[in-house]
Amino acid sequence: MKSLKKSPITEIKNGVRLSLYLQPRASKNEIVGFFEDSIKIRIAAPPVENEANIELINFLSGLLKIKKQSISILHGAKGRRKVVDIIGIGKSALEKAFKLRDF
């Protein structure tokens, strides 16, 4: 696995901020690994009428076992690159849930 220039996970007040790269219209929802300085996530929903964003929030909510209201897309609602805030979870718990290493 290639080494990252900066971590895609930043701790913020009461939670974490993620740098994500989304691949819509995938065969299933899954965390793939890294793409440049982001976490790459495949989402089954198409990037039409906010469907991929809604599916991303549902996927993260289920994976992290937190409320959907705790997840917000700050930047990139209309693109593949997104910045997402998740309130109520720490960096180590998120890394464990995502099964990521090498930050």
C-alpha positions as CSV (number, residue, x, y, z in Angstrom):
1,M,0.0,0.0,0.0
2,K,1.4,3.4,-0.9
3,S,2.1,5.9,1.8
4,L,-0.1,8.9,2.1
5,K,1.1,12.5,2.2
6,K,-1.5,13.4,4.8
7,S,-4.2,11.5,6.6
8,P,-7.7,11.4,5.1
9,I,-9.0,11.5,8.7
10,T,-8.8,14.6,10.8
11,E,-10.0,14.9,14.4
12,I,-12.4,17.8,14.9
13,K,-14.5,18.9,17.9
14,N,-16.8,16.0,18.9
15,G,-15.9,13.9,15.8
16,V,-13.8,13.4,12.7
17,R,-13.6,15.0,9.2
18,L,-13.0,12.6,6.3
19,S,-11.6,13.2,2.8
20,L,-13.4,10.8,0.6
21,Y,-13.3,9.7,-3.1
22,L,-16.6,8.2,-4.2
23,Q,-17.1,5.7,-7.0
24,P,-20.9,5.6,-7.8
25,R,-22.7,2.8,-9.7
26,A,-20.5,0.1,-8.1
27,S,-21.7,-3.4,-7.7
28,K,-21.9,-3.0,-3.9
29,N,-21.2,-0.5,-1.2
30,E,-17.7,-1.0,0.2
31,I,-14.6,0.8,1.5
32,V,-11.8,0.0,-1.0
33,G,-8.8,1.6,0.5
34,F,-7.0,4.8,-0.5
35,F,-7.0,7.0,-3.6
36,E,-4.4,9.8,-3.5
37,D,-5.0,11.5,-0.1
38,S,-8.6,10.2,0.3
39,I,-10.4,7.1,1.4
40,K,-12.0,5.5,-1.6
41,I,-15.6,4.2,-1.2
42,R,-17.7,2.4,-3.8
43,I,-21.4,3.1,-3.7
44,A,-24.0,1.2,-5.6
45,A,-26.3,4.2,-6.2
46,P,-26.0,6.3,-9.3
47,P,-24.8,10.0,-9.0
48,V,-28.3,11.2,-10.0
49,E,-30.6,13.5,-7.9
50,N,-28.4,13.1,-4.7
51,E,-28.9,9.3,-4.6
52,A,-25.2,8.6,-4.2
53,N,-24.9,11.1,-1.3
54,I,-27.9,9.6,0.4
55,E,-26.5,6.1,0.0
56,L,-23.1,7.2,1.3
57,I,-24.7,8.6,4.5
58,N,-26.8,5.4,4.9
59,F,-23.7,3.2,4.4
60,L,-21.5,5.2,6.8
61,S,-24.4,5.3,9.4
62,G,-24.8,1.5,9.3
63,L,-21.1,0.8,9.3
64,L,-20.4,3.1,12.2
65,K,-23.6,2.4,14.0
66,I,-24.4,6.1,14.4
67,K,-27.4,8.2,13.5
68,K,-27.6,9.6,9.9
69,Q,-28.0,13.1,11.4
70,S,-24.5,12.8,12.8
71,I,-23.1,12.7,9.2
72,S,-22.9,15.8,7.0
73,I,-21.3,16.5,3.6
74,L,-19.4,19.8,3.9
75,H,-17.9,19.9,0.4
76,G,-18.3,18.0,-2.8
77,A,-22.0,17.2,-2.8
78,K,-22.0,17.3,-6.6
79,G,-18.6,15.6,-7.2
80,R,-16.7,12.5,-6.4
81,R,-14.3,14.2,-3.9
82,K,-16.1,14.9,-0.7
83,V,-15.3,16.3,2.7
84,V,-17.6,14.7,5.4
85,D,-17.9,15.4,9.1
86,I,-19.0,12.7,11.4
87,I,-20.0,13.7,15.0
88,G,-19.9,11.2,17.9
89,I,-17.0,9.0,16.8
90,G,-13.2,9.2,17.3
91,K,-10.4,8.6,14.9
92,S,-9.4,5.3,16.3
93,A,-13.0,3.9,16.4
94,L,-13.4,5.0,12.8
95,E,-10.2,3.4,11.6
96,K,-11.2,0.2,13.4
97,A,-14.7,0.2,11.7
98,F,-13.2,1.0,8.3
99,K,-10.4,-1.6,8.9
100,L,-7.8,0.9,7.6
101,R,-4.1,1.0,8.5
102,D,-1.0,2.9,7.5
103,F,-2.1,6.5,8.3
